[in-house]
Amino acid sequence: MGDTPRWRCNIKECGKKDKLQNVIKALRRRVHKDIMIMSDMWKGYSRVEESGYGHQQVNNKFNFVDPKTSAHIQNIKRVWKSVKERNKGQCGTRRSMLKIYMFEFSWRKRNKRNAFKQILADIKDFYDYNMKI
């Protein structure tokens, strides 16, 4: 499942993904209502629009880009390819560590230009926060 702002909110919830209520719960937790959701034709996404989200679907059997709406899911497919490649480079993925791997991947993606400065700032923020406790 993907959305219009190129990278920031592309999500895929860890865990069970085969039920509509899990899709809706994941959206409510992670995606702002103003975001346009773009997805394939998997039936689990069929009622996303009823939950108050803008939703466009593309049928990849016929088009990679929907000719009427320009909806496509190629960006998120590319992101998932990158995630899988990175995990293969790490000799696999421990299921118990999946959320941490995803957090690290998204952090690196957001901070690739200034990763060193950002990690120092994050360490400082973490240290300052824990000193207040």
A tleap script that builds the chain and sets N, CA, C and O, in Angstrom:
source leaprc.protein.ff14SB
mol = sequence {
  NMET GLY ASP THR PRO ARG TRP ARG CYS ASN
  ILE LYS GLU CYS GLY LYS LYS ASP LYS LEU
  GLN ASN VAL ILE LYS ALA LEU ARG ARG ARG
  VAL HIE LYS ASP ILE MET ILE MET SER ASP
  MET TRP LYS GLY TYR SER ARG VAL GLU GLU
  SER GLY TYR GLY HIE GLN GLN VAL ASN ASN
  LYS PHE ASN PHE VAL ASP PRO LYS THR SER
  ALA HIE ILE GLN ASN ILE LYS ARG VAL TRP
  LYS SER VAL LYS GLU ARG ASN LYS GLY GLN
  CYS GLY THR ARG ARG SER MET LEU LYS ILE
  TYR MET PHE GLU PHE SER TRP ARG LYS ARG
  ASN LYS ARG ASN ALA PHE LYS GLN ILE LEU
  ALA ASP ILE LYS ASP PHE TYR ASP TYR ASN
  MET LYS CILE
}
set mol.1.N position { 0.859 -1.154 0.000 }
set mol.1.CA position { 0.000 0.000 0.000 }
set mol.1.C position { 0.903 1.212 0.000 }
set mol.1.O position { 1.910 1.217 0.708 }
set mol.2.N position { 0.589 2.218 -0.750 }
set mol.2.CA position { 1.430 3.398 -0.838 }
set mol.2.C position { 0.592 4.649 -0.749 }
set mol.2.O position { -0.632 4.577 -0.646 }
set mol.3.N position { 1.240 5.793 -0.788 }
set mol.3.CA position { 0.502 7.038 -0.772 }
set mol.3.C position { 1.254 8.085 -1.559 }
set mol.3.O position { 2.390 7.856 -1.976 }
set mol.4.N position { 0.631 9.235 -1.767 }
set mol.4.CA position { 1.153 10.247 -2.655 }
set mol.4.C position { 2.474 10.857 -2.221 }
set mol.4.O position { 3.396 10.870 -3.037 }
set mol.5.N position { 2.649 11.371 -0.986 }
set mol.5.CA position { 3.970 11.899 -0.643 }
set mol.5.C position { 4.976 10.785 -0.801 }
set mol.5.O position { 4.856 9.736 -0.167 }
set mol.6.N position { 5.960 11.006 -1.637 }
set mol.6.CA position { 6.797 9.961 -2.204 }
set mol.6.C position { 7.222 8.875 -1.247 }
set mol.6.O position { 7.068 7.701 -1.583 }
set mol.7.N position { 7.738 9.178 -0.100 }
set mol.7.CA position { 8.285 8.112 0.747 }
set mol.7.C position { 7.693 8.119 2.131 }
set mol.7.O position { 7.426 7.062 2.703 }
set mol.8.N position { 7.490 9.268 2.660 }
set mol.8.CA position { 7.310 9.432 4.082 }
set mol.8.C position { 6.290 8.496 4.719 }
set mol.8.O position { 6.565 7.932 5.778 }
set mol.9.N position { 5.156 8.318 4.126 }
set mol.9.CA position { 4.102 7.555 4.800 }
set mol.9.C position { 3.826 6.199 4.186 }
set mol.9.O position { 2.819 5.575 4.520 }
set mol.10.N position { 4.677 5.725 3.310 }
set mol.10.CA position { 4.440 4.391 2.767 }
set mol.10.C position { 4.547 3.390 3.896 }
set mol.10.O position { 5.563 3.348 4.591 }
set mol.11.N position { 3.532 2.592 4.092 }
set mol.11.CA position { 3.532 1.678 5.231 }
set mol.11.C position { 3.161 0.279 4.815 }
set mol.11.O position { 2.530 0.054 3.782 }
set mol.12.N position { 3.551 -0.610 5.608 }
set mol.12.CA position { 3.044 -1.978 5.546 }
set mol.12.C position { 3.133 -2.469 6.975 }
set mol.12.O position { 4.218 -2.544 7.551 }
set mol.13.N position { 2.001 -2.797 7.535 }
set mol.13.CA position { 1.954 -3.168 8.948 }
set mol.13.C position { 2.571 -4.540 9.158 }
set mol.13.O position { 2.315 -5.472 8.394 }
set mol.14.N position { 3.382 -4.656 10.192 }
set mol.14.CA position { 3.956 -5.955 10.543 }
set mol.14.C position { 2.858 -6.814 11.165 }
set mol.14.O position { 2.010 -6.307 11.900 }
set mol.15.N position { 2.872 -8.064 10.881 }
set mol.15.CA position { 1.890 -8.964 11.470 }
set mol.15.C position { 0.842 -9.385 10.463 }
set mol.15.O position { 1.097 -9.399 9.259 }
set mol.16.N position { -0.339 -9.727 10.956 }
set mol.16.CA position { -1.399 -10.218 10.077 }
set mol.16.C position { -1.830 -9.113 9.120 }
set mol.16.O position { -2.127 -7.995 9.541 }
set mol.17.N position { -1.862 -9.431 7.851 }
set mol.17.CA position { -2.254 -8.442 6.864 }
set mol.17.C position { -3.411 -8.922 6.001 }
set mol.17.O position { -3.707 -8.325 4.967 }
set mol.18.N position { -4.051 -9.977 6.415 }
set mol.18.CA position { -5.057 -10.590 5.565 }
set mol.18.C position { -6.482 -10.215 5.929 }
set mol.18.O position { -7.416 -10.802 5.382 }
set mol.19.N position { -6.688 -9.275 6.818 }
set mol.19.CA position { -8.042 -8.925 7.209 }
set mol.19.C position { -8.242 -7.427 7.086 }
set mol.19.O position { -7.350 -6.635 7.391 }
set mol.20.N position { -9.430 -7.054 6.635 }
set mol.20.CA position { -9.751 -5.654 6.435 }
set mol.20.C position { -9.559 -4.837 7.699 }
set mol.20.O position { -9.001 -3.741 7.642 }
set mol.21.N position { -10.011 -5.349 8.849 }
set mol.21.CA position { -9.907 -4.549 10.075 }
set mol.21.C position { -8.449 -4.258 10.425 }
set mol.21.O position { -8.155 -3.207 10.996 }
set mol.22.N position { -7.529 -5.169 10.093 }
set mol.22.CA position { -6.111 -4.910 10.352 }
set mol.22.C position { -5.582 -3.799 9.461 }
set mol.22.O position { -4.773 -2.981 9.897 }
set mol.23.N position { -6.037 -3.767 8.212 }
set mol.23.CA position { -5.638 -2.697 7.298 }
set mol.23.C position { -6.139 -1.359 7.827 }
set mol.23.O position { -5.381 -0.391 7.883 }
set mol.24.N position { -7.400 -1.300 8.212 }
set mol.24.CA position { -7.995 -0.053 8.702 }
set mol.24.C position { -7.315 0.396 9.995 }
set mol.24.O position { -7.034 1.584 10.153 }
set mol.25.N position { -7.046 -0.522 10.918 }
set mol.25.CA position { -6.350 -0.167 12.162 }
set mol.25.C position { -4.973 0.399 11.867 }
set mol.25.O position { -4.566 1.389 12.476 }
set mol.26.N position { -4.251 -0.216 10.941 }
set mol.26.CA position { -2.915 0.260 10.578 }
set mol.26.C position { -2.990 1.661 9.985 }
set mol.26.O position { -2.160 2.513 10.304 }
set mol.27.N position { -3.967 1.906 9.132 }
set mol.27.CA position { -4.116 3.235 8.543 }
set mol.27.C position { -4.413 4.277 9.615 }
set mol.27.O position { -3.804 5.347 9.630 }
set mol.28.N position { -5.335 3.972 10.498 }
set mol.28.CA position { -5.698 4.935 11.548 }
set mol.28.C position { -4.516 5.264 12.448 }
set mol.28.O position { -4.369 6.399 12.900 }
set mol.29.N position { -3.676 4.271 12.707 }
set mol.29.CA position { -2.519 4.468 13.574 }
set mol.29.C position { -1.411 5.260 12.887 }
set mol.29.O position { -0.693 6.013 13.544 }
set mol.30.N position { -1.265 5.098 11.581 }
set mol.30.CA position { -0.056 5.574 10.925 }
set mol.30.C position { -0.238 6.613 9.832 }
set mol.30.O position { 0.730 7.268 9.446 }
set mol.31.N position { -1.449 6.781 9.325 }
set mol.31.CA position { -1.625 7.626 8.148 }
set mol.31.C position { -2.647 8.723 8.433 }
set mol.31.O position { -3.748 8.446 8.907 }
set mol.32.N position { -2.274 9.975 8.139 }
set mol.32.CA position { -3.158 11.120 8.315 }
set mol.32.C position { -4.334 11.016 7.344 }
set mol.32.O position { -4.176 10.515 6.231 }
set mol.33.N position { -5.490 11.480 7.753 }
set mol.33.CA position { -6.711 11.374 6.944 }
set mol.33.C position { -6.606 12.098 5.593 }
set mol.33.O position { -7.327 11.749 4.658 }
set mol.34.N position { -5.731 13.089 5.477 }
set mol.34.CA position { -5.609 13.850 4.232 }
set mol.34.C position { -4.787 13.142 3.160 }
set mol.34.O position { -4.719 13.612 2.024 }
set mol.35.N position { -4.171 12.034 3.502 }
set mol.35.CA position { -3.310 11.320 2.558 }
set mol.35.C position { -4.155 10.498 1.584 }
set mol.35.O position { -5.117 9.839 1.978 }
set mol.36.N position { -3.780 10.550 0.321 }
set mol.36.CA position { -4.430 9.716 -0.696 }
set mol.36.C position { -3.743 8.355 -0.705 }
set mol.36.O position { -2.546 8.261 -0.977 }
set mol.37.N position { -4.492 7.314 -0.412 }
set mol.37.CA position { -3.968 5.951 -0.399 }
set mol.37.C position { -4.052 5.384 -1.815 }
set mol.37.O position { -5.088 5.475 -2.474 }
set mol.38.N position { -2.958 4.806 -2.264 }
set mol.38.CA position { -2.946 4.119 -3.558 }
set mol.38.C position { -2.595 2.665 -3.304 }
set mol.38.O position { -1.632 2.363 -2.600 }
set mol.39.N position { -3.382 1.766 -3.881 }
set mol.39.CA position { -3.150 0.345 -3.633 }
set mol.39.C position { -3.449 -0.469 -4.884 }
set mol.39.O position { -3.968 0.037 -5.879 }
set mol.40.N position { -3.103 -1.743 -4.796 }
set mol.40.CA position { -3.482 -2.662 -5.868 }
set mol.40.C position { -4.915 -3.125 -5.608 }
set mol.40.O position { -5.610 -2.557 -4.764 }
set mol.41.N position { -5.344 -4.123 -6.310 }
set mol.41.CA position { -6.744 -4.553 -6.241 }
set mol.41.C position { -7.004 -5.636 -5.192 }
set mol.41.O position { -8.053 -6.280 -5.228 }
set mol.42.N position { -6.079 -5.847 -4.264 }
set mol.42.CA position { -6.280 -6.849 -3.218 }
set mol.42.C position { -7.561 -6.521 -2.455 }
set mol.42.O position { -7.783 -5.368 -2.086 }
set mol.43.N position { -8.403 -7.524 -2.217 }
set mol.43.CA position { -9.728 -7.283 -1.636 }
set mol.43.C position { -9.664 -6.686 -0.235 }
set mol.43.O position { -10.632 -6.060 0.197 }
set mol.44.N position { -8.578 -6.854 0.479 }
set mol.44.CA position { -8.448 -6.265 1.808 }
set mol.44.C position { -8.442 -4.745 1.801 }
set mol.44.O position { -8.698 -4.118 2.829 }
set mol.45.N position { -8.153 -4.147 0.649 }
set mol.45.CA position { -8.150 -2.687 0.526 }
set mol.45.C position { -9.490 -2.146 0.031 }
set mol.45.O position { -9.651 -0.933 -0.101 }
set mol.46.N position { -10.441 -3.016 -0.241 }
set mol.46.CA position { -11.673 -2.623 -0.927 }
set mol.46.C position { -12.519 -1.609 -0.158 }
set mol.46.O position { -13.269 -0.851 -0.773 }
set mol.47.N position { -12.416 -1.578 1.163 }
set mol.47.CA position { -13.273 -0.674 1.944 }
set mol.47.C position { -12.492 0.450 2.614 }
set mol.47.O position { -12.984 1.075 3.553 }
set mol.48.N position { -11.296 0.707 2.144 }
set mol.48.CA position { -10.477 1.776 2.725 }
set mol.48.C position { -11.177 3.123 2.598 }
set mol.48.O position { -11.172 3.916 3.540 }
set mol.49.N position { -11.774 3.385 1.448 }
set mol.49.CA position { -12.436 4.669 1.220 }
set mol.49.C position { -13.605 4.884 2.183 }
set mol.49.O position { -13.868 6.015 2.591 }
set mol.50.N position { -14.305 3.812 2.549 }
set mol.50.CA position { -15.417 3.913 3.500 }
set mol.50.C position { -14.943 4.350 4.883 }
set mol.50.O position { -15.745 4.815 5.692 }
set mol.51.N position { -13.665 4.206 5.158 }
set mol.51.CA position { -13.111 4.586 6.458 }
set mol.51.C position { -12.666 6.038 6.499 }
set mol.51.O position { -12.064 6.470 7.482 }
set mol.52.N position { -12.953 6.797 5.447 }
set mol.52.CA position { -12.662 8.219 5.449 }
set mol.52.C position { -11.373 8.615 4.749 }
set mol.52.O position { -10.997 9.787 4.780 }
set mol.53.N position { -10.698 7.687 4.132 }
set mol.53.CA position { -9.464 7.992 3.407 }
set mol.53.C position { -9.757 8.118 1.919 }
set mol.53.O position { -10.617 7.420 1.383 }
set mol.54.N position { -9.024 9.027 1.251 }
set mol.54.CA position { -9.053 9.035 -0.204 }
set mol.54.C position { -8.352 7.768 -0.671 }
set mol.54.O position { -7.323 7.391 -0.110 }
set mol.55.N position { -8.889 7.111 -1.680 }
set mol.55.CA position { -8.322 5.824 -2.080 }
set mol.55.C position { -8.421 5.655 -3.588 }
set mol.55.O position { -9.494 5.792 -4.175 }
set mol.56.N position { -7.290 5.358 -4.199 }
set mol.56.CA position { -7.257 5.031 -5.617 }
set mol.56.C position { -6.618 3.662 -5.764 }
set mol.56.O position { -5.653 3.336 -5.073 }
set mol.57.N position { -7.164 2.868 -6.668 }
set mol.57.CA position { -6.624 1.530 -6.901 }
set mol.57.C position { -6.156 1.407 -8.343 }
set mol.57.O position { -6.685 2.054 -9.246 }
set mol.58.N position { -5.159 0.566 -8.535 }
set mol.58.CA position { -4.677 0.273 -9.880 }
set mol.58.C position { -4.669 -1.240 -10.055 }
set mol.58.O position { -4.214 -1.983 -9.185 }
set mol.59.N position { -5.176 -1.673 -11.188 }
set mol.59.CA position { -5.186 -3.096 -11.496 }
set mol.59.C position { -3.942 -3.399 -12.324 }
set mol.59.O position { -3.896 -3.104 -13.518 }
set mol.60.N position { -2.942 -3.984 -11.690 }
set mol.60.CA position { -1.670 -4.228 -12.362 }
set mol.60.C position { -1.748 -5.309 -13.434 }
set mol.60.O position { -0.792 -5.495 -14.187 }
set mol.61.N position { -2.861 -6.020 -13.519 }
set mol.61.CA position { -3.027 -6.977 -14.622 }
set mol.61.C position { -3.121 -6.238 -15.956 }
set mol.61.O position { -2.711 -6.755 -16.995 }
set mol.62.N position { -3.665 -5.024 -15.912 }
set mol.62.CA position { -3.905 -4.272 -17.138 }
set mol.62.C position { -3.000 -3.056 -17.289 }
set mol.62.O position { -2.606 -2.722 -18.406 }
set mol.63.N position { -2.660 -2.385 -16.184 }
set mol.63.CA position { -1.872 -1.150 -16.254 }
set mol.63.C position { -0.952 -1.039 -15.045 }
set mol.63.O position { -1.310 -1.458 -13.944 }
set mol.64.N position { 0.223 -0.478 -15.252 }
set mol.64.CA position { 1.072 -0.129 -14.115 }
set mol.64.C position { 0.643 1.217 -13.543 }
set mol.64.O position { 0.811 1.484 -12.353 }
set mol.65.N position { 0.089 2.058 -14.408 }
set mol.65.CA position { -0.443 3.356 -14.000 }
set mol.65.C position { -1.879 3.414 -14.497 }
set mol.65.O position { -2.145 3.181 -15.676 }
set mol.66.N position { -2.809 3.728 -13.587 }
set mol.66.CA position { -4.207 3.817 -13.980 }
set mol.66.C position { -4.373 4.975 -14.968 }
set mol.66.O position { -3.984 6.098 -14.647 }
set mol.67.N position { -4.936 4.741 -16.156 }
set mol.67.CA position { -5.034 5.799 -17.161 }
set mol.67.C position { -5.974 6.943 -16.770 }
set mol.67.O position { -5.819 8.059 -17.267 }
set mol.68.N position { -6.937 6.688 -15.897 }
set mol.68.CA position { -7.878 7.738 -15.499 }
set mol.68.C position { -7.349 8.578 -14.339 }
set mol.68.O position { -7.468 9.803 -14.361 }
set mol.69.N position { -6.769 7.937 -13.332 }
set mol.69.CA position { -6.393 8.645 -12.100 }
set mol.69.C position { -4.890 8.854 -11.943 }
set mol.69.O position { -4.462 9.607 -11.068 }
set mol.70.N position { -4.086 8.203 -12.773 }
set mol.70.CA position { -2.611 8.212 -12.660 }
set mol.70.C position { -2.121 7.511 -11.398 }
set mol.70.O position { -0.954 7.645 -11.030 }
set mol.71.N position { -2.992 6.772 -10.739 }
set mol.71.CA position { -2.588 6.033 -9.537 }
set mol.71.C position { -1.609 4.928 -9.927 }
set mol.71.O position { -1.774 4.268 -10.952 }
set mol.72.N position { -0.598 4.741 -9.098 }
set mol.72.CA position { 0.339 3.636 -9.293 }
set mol.72.C position { 0.967 3.292 -7.951 }
set mol.72.O position { 0.914 4.081 -7.007 }
set mol.73.N position { 1.558 2.114 -7.878 }
set mol.73.CA position { 2.187 1.683 -6.626 }
set mol.73.C position { 3.653 1.325 -6.854 }
set mol.73.O position { 4.236 0.552 -6.094 }
set mol.74.N position { 4.243 1.895 -7.907 }
set mol.74.CA position { 5.624 1.556 -8.234 }
set mol.74.C position { 6.609 2.084 -7.189 }
set mol.74.O position { 7.618 1.431 -6.919 }
set mol.75.N position { 6.341 3.245 -6.598 }
set mol.75.CA position { 7.256 3.789 -5.581 }
set mol.75.C position { 7.372 2.856 -4.383 }
set mol.75.O position { 8.474 2.563 -3.919 }
set mol.76.N position { 6.231 2.391 -3.886 }
set mol.76.CA position { 6.278 1.526 -2.707 }
set mol.76.C position { 6.871 0.167 -3.050 }
set mol.76.O position { 7.542 -0.445 -2.220 }
set mol.77.N position { 6.627 -0.308 -4.270 }
set mol.77.CA position { 7.261 -1.569 -4.672 }
set mol.77.C position { 8.777 -1.426 -4.672 }
set mol.77.O position { 9.495 -2.346 -4.280 }
set mol.78.N position { 9.261 -0.267 -5.113 }
set mol.78.CA position { 10.706 -0.030 -5.124 }
set mol.78.C position { 11.251 0.059 -3.698 }
set mol.78.O position { 12.335 -0.454 -3.418 }
set mol.79.N position { 10.521 0.695 -2.812 }
set mol.79.CA position { 10.953 0.775 -1.413 }
set mol.79.C position { 11.057 -0.624 -0.825 }
set mol.79.O position { 12.049 -0.941 -0.168 }
set mol.80.N position { 10.051 -1.470 -1.048 }
set mol.80.CA position { 10.091 -2.828 -0.499 }
set mol.80.C position { 11.218 -3.647 -1.098 }
set mol.80.O position { 11.796 -4.497 -0.422 }
set mol.81.N position { 11.537 -3.397 -2.370 }
set mol.81.CA position { 12.680 -4.089 -2.976 }
set mol.81.C position { 13.962 -3.696 -2.246 }
set mol.81.O position { 14.808 -4.546 -1.970 }
set mol.82.N position { 14.103 -2.405 -1.935 }
set mol.82.CA position { 15.281 -1.934 -1.190 }
set mol.82.C position { 15.353 -2.558 0.200 }
set mol.82.O position { 16.428 -2.949 0.655 }
set mol.83.N position { 14.215 -2.648 0.868 }
set mol.83.CA position { 14.177 -3.259 2.203 }
set mol.83.C position { 14.639 -4.708 2.125 }
set mol.83.O position { 15.467 -5.146 2.924 }
set mol.84.N position { 14.105 -5.443 1.167 }
set mol.84.CA position { 14.470 -6.854 1.020 }
set mol.84.C position { 15.947 -7.017 0.689 }
set mol.84.O position { 16.609 -7.905 1.227 }
set mol.85.N position { 16.474 -6.160 -0.199 }
set mol.85.CA position { 17.897 -6.240 -0.551 }
set mol.85.C position { 18.772 -5.986 0.668 }
set mol.85.O position { 19.772 -6.674 0.876 }
set mol.86.N position { 18.397 -5.006 1.463 }
set mol.86.CA position { 19.185 -4.687 2.657 }
set mol.86.C position { 19.171 -5.854 3.640 }
set mol.86.O position { 20.203 -6.191 4.220 }
set mol.87.N position { 18.017 -6.464 3.825 }
set mol.87.CA position { 17.925 -7.596 4.745 }
set mol.87.C position { 18.698 -8.806 4.245 }
set mol.87.O position { 19.283 -9.536 5.045 }
set mol.88.N position { 18.712 -9.029 2.945 }
set mol.88.CA position { 19.509 -10.127 2.400 }
set mol.88.C position { 20.989 -9.886 2.674 }
set mol.88.O position { 21.732 -10.826 2.956 }
set mol.89.N position { 21.415 -8.630 2.593 }
set mol.89.CA position { 22.798 -8.273 2.893 }
set mol.89.C position { 23.158 -8.516 4.349 }
set mol.89.O position { 24.329 -8.681 4.689 }
set mol.90.N position { 22.152 -8.537 5.203 }
set mol.90.CA position { 22.365 -8.802 6.627 }
set mol.90.C position { 22.187 -10.282 6.941 }
set mol.90.O position { 22.059 -10.658 8.106 }
set mol.91.N position { 22.178 -11.110 5.925 }
set mol.91.CA position { 21.987 -12.566 6.084 }
set mol.91.C position { 20.624 -12.905 6.674 }
set mol.91.O position { 20.503 -13.808 7.501 }
set mol.92.N position { 19.619 -12.187 6.249 }
set mol.92.CA position { 18.268 -12.525 6.672 }
set mol.92.C position { 17.700 -11.591 7.719 }
set mol.92.O position { 18.329 -10.611 8.119 }
set mol.93.N position { 16.511 -11.916 8.145 }
set mol.93.CA position { 15.763 -11.094 9.087 }
set mol.93.C position { 15.211 -11.968 10.196 }
set mol.93.O position { 14.548 -12.974 9.942 }
set mol.94.N position { 15.489 -11.575 11.419 }
set mol.94.CA position { 14.837 -12.245 12.549 }
set mol.94.C position { 13.453 -11.645 12.699 }
set mol.94.O position { 13.301 -10.425 12.766 }
set mol.95.N position { 12.464 -12.486 12.752 }
set mol.95.CA position { 11.082 -12.026 12.859 }
set mol.95.C position { 10.894 -11.102 14.064 }
set mol.95.O position { 10.172 -10.108 13.978 }
set mol.96.N position { 11.531 -11.421 15.167 }
set mol.96.CA position { 11.389 -10.619 16.386 }
set mol.96.C position { 12.014 -9.235 16.242 }
set mol.96.O position { 11.715 -8.339 17.031 }
set mol.97.N position { 12.874 -9.051 15.249 }
set mol.97.CA position { 13.563 -7.773 15.060 }
set mol.97.C position { 12.996 -6.967 13.896 }
set mol.97.O position { 13.536 -5.909 13.571 }
set mol.98.N position { 11.937 -7.431 13.267 }
set mol.98.CA position { 11.432 -6.817 12.052 }
set mol.98.C position { 11.086 -5.342 12.227 }
set mol.98.O position { 11.444 -4.524 11.380 }
set mol.99.N position { 10.402 -4.993 13.302 }
set mol.99.CA position { 10.036 -3.589 13.510 }
set mol.99.C position { 11.273 -2.713 13.668 }
set mol.99.O position { 11.294 -1.580 13.187 }
set mol.100.N position { 12.293 -3.220 14.330 }
set mol.100.CA position { 13.535 -2.461 14.501 }
set mol.100.C position { 14.235 -2.287 13.158 }
set mol.100.O position { 14.731 -1.203 12.854 }
set mol.101.N position { 14.279 -3.354 12.349 }
set mol.101.CA position { 14.872 -3.244 11.013 }
set mol.101.C position { 14.140 -2.194 10.186 }
set mol.101.O position { 14.771 -1.398 9.490 }
set mol.102.N position { 12.817 -2.192 10.260 }
set mol.102.CA position { 12.033 -1.227 9.489 }
set mol.102.C position { 12.267 0.194 9.986 }
set mol.102.O position { 12.370 1.124 9.187 }
set mol.103.N position { 12.350 0.363 11.299 }
set mol.103.CA position { 12.633 1.685 11.847 }
set mol.103.C position { 13.994 2.173 11.359 }
set mol.103.O position { 14.132 3.318 10.929 }
set mol.104.N position { 14.994 1.303 11.429 }
set mol.104.CA position { 16.333 1.683 10.969 }
set mol.104.C position { 16.330 2.022 9.481 }
set mol.104.O position { 16.938 3.011 9.072 }
set mol.105.N position { 15.658 1.221 8.677 }
set mol.105.CA position { 15.597 1.480 7.241 }
set mol.105.C position { 14.986 2.848 6.966 }
set mol.105.O position { 15.531 3.627 6.183 }
set mol.106.N position { 13.857 3.144 7.605 }
set mol.106.CA position { 13.195 4.431 7.356 }
set mol.106.C position { 14.025 5.593 7.899 }
set mol.106.O position { 14.048 6.665 7.293 }
set mol.107.N position { 14.713 5.398 9.040 }
set mol.107.CA position { 15.582 6.450 9.579 }
set mol.107.C position { 16.712 6.740 8.590 }
set mol.107.O position { 16.998 7.900 8.297 }
set mol.108.N position { 17.343 5.703 8.085 }
set mol.108.CA position { 18.433 5.887 7.114 }
set mol.108.C position { 17.932 6.558 5.839 }
set mol.108.O position { 18.622 7.403 5.269 }
set mol.109.N position { 16.750 6.189 5.396 }
set mol.109.CA position { 16.169 6.781 4.187 }
set mol.109.C position { 15.916 8.273 4.383 }
set mol.109.O position { 16.210 9.079 3.500 }
set mol.110.N position { 15.369 8.641 5.548 }
set mol.110.CA position { 15.084 10.049 5.833 }
set mol.110.C position { 16.342 10.877 6.037 }
set mol.110.O position { 16.348 12.070 5.737 }
set mol.111.N position { 17.406 10.266 6.543 }
set mol.111.CA position { 18.591 11.016 6.953 }
set mol.111.C position { 19.833 10.698 6.140 }
set mol.111.O position { 20.946 10.884 6.633 }
set mol.112.N position { 19.680 10.226 4.913 }
set mol.112.CA position { 20.844 9.767 4.170 }
set mol.112.C position { 21.838 10.886 3.853 }
set mol.112.O position { 23.025 10.608 3.686 }
set mol.113.N position { 21.401 12.113 3.768 }
set mol.113.CA position { 22.325 13.213 3.452 }
set mol.113.C position { 23.110 13.698 4.661 }
set mol.113.O position { 24.244 14.156 4.520 }
set mol.114.N position { 22.532 13.605 5.824 }
set mol.114.CA position { 23.209 14.112 7.023 }
set mol.114.C position { 23.120 13.104 8.165 }
set mol.114.O position { 22.824 13.471 9.302 }
set mol.115.N position { 23.374 11.858 7.863 }
set mol.115.CA position { 23.187 10.781 8.846 }
set mol.115.C position { 24.065 10.965 10.077 }
set mol.115.O position { 23.608 10.742 11.198 }
set mol.116.N position { 25.316 11.368 9.888 }
set mol.116.CA position { 26.210 11.502 11.038 }
set mol.116.C position { 25.718 12.587 11.991 }
set mol.116.O position { 25.629 12.361 13.198 }
set mol.117.N position { 25.397 13.765 11.454 }
set mol.117.CA position { 24.884 14.849 12.300 }
set mol.117.C position { 23.582 14.434 12.985 }
set mol.117.O position { 23.366 14.730 14.160 }
set mol.118.N position { 22.725 13.751 12.242 }
set mol.118.CA position { 21.430 13.368 12.799 }
set mol.118.C position { 21.564 12.328 13.903 }
set mol.118.O position { 20.848 12.398 14.901 }
set mol.119.N position { 22.467 11.367 13.741 }
set mol.119.CA position { 22.620 10.355 14.797 }
set mol.119.C position { 23.155 11.008 16.066 }
set mol.119.O position { 22.765 10.637 17.174 }
set mol.120.N position { 24.048 11.980 15.903 }
set mol.120.CA position { 24.541 12.705 17.086 }
set mol.120.C position { 23.407 13.478 17.758 }
set mol.120.O position { 23.291 13.477 18.984 }
set mol.121.N position { 22.573 14.135 16.955 }
set mol.121.CA position { 21.436 14.879 17.510 }
set mol.121.C position { 20.451 13.936 18.200 }
set mol.121.O position { 19.923 14.260 19.264 }
set mol.122.N position { 20.203 12.778 17.600 }
set mol.122.CA position { 19.281 11.808 18.199 }
set mol.122.C position { 19.833 11.245 19.506 }
set mol.122.O position { 19.089 11.061 20.469 }
set mol.123.N position { 21.123 10.976 19.538 }
set mol.123.CA position { 21.750 10.490 20.778 }
set mol.123.C position { 21.639 11.548 21.860 }
set mol.123.O position { 21.319 11.238 23.007 }
set mol.124.N position { 21.903 12.804 21.497 }
set mol.124.CA position { 21.801 13.902 22.462 }
set mol.124.C position { 20.369 14.008 22.996 }
set mol.124.O position { 20.162 14.115 24.205 }
set mol.125.N position { 19.389 13.979 22.098 }
set mol.125.CA position { 17.985 14.061 22.519 }
set mol.125.C position { 17.611 12.900 23.438 }
set mol.125.O position { 16.931 13.095 24.445 }
set mol.126.N position { 18.051 11.706 23.091 }
set mol.126.CA position { 17.774 10.528 23.901 }
set mol.126.C position { 18.418 10.672 25.277 }
set mol.126.O position { 17.789 10.380 26.294 }
set mol.127.N position { 19.665 11.120 25.306 }
set mol.127.CA position { 20.390 11.292 26.562 }
set mol.127.C position { 19.716 12.367 27.418 }
set mol.127.O position { 19.484 12.161 28.609 }
set mol.128.N position { 19.403 13.520 26.803 }
set mol.128.CA position { 18.740 14.601 27.543 }
set mol.128.C position { 17.399 14.146 28.110 }
set mol.128.O position { 17.075 14.458 29.256 }
set mol.129.N position { 16.624 13.417 27.327 }
set mol.129.CA position { 15.321 12.930 27.774 }
set mol.129.C position { 15.480 11.984 28.962 }
set mol.129.O position { 14.755 12.106 29.950 }
set mol.130.N position { 16.410 11.056 28.877 }
set mol.130.CA position { 16.595 10.076 29.950 }
set mol.130.C position { 17.191 10.685 31.208 }
set mol.130.O position { 16.999 10.150 32.300 }
set mol.131.N position { 17.898 11.774 31.080 }
set mol.131.CA position { 18.443 12.438 32.266 }
set mol.131.C position { 17.340 13.146 33.045 }
set mol.131.O position { 17.478 13.359 34.250 }
set mol.132.N position { 16.248 13.513 32.378 }
set mol.132.CA position { 15.133 14.190 33.040 }
set mol.132.C position { 14.281 13.220 33.848 }
set mol.132.O position { 13.589 13.626 34.782 }
set mol.133.N position { 14.328 11.969 33.498 }
set mol.133.CA position { 13.478 10.964 34.160 }
set mol.133.C position { 13.952 10.643 35.531 }
set mol.133.O position { 13.346 9.819 36.215 }
savepdb mol mol.pdb
quit
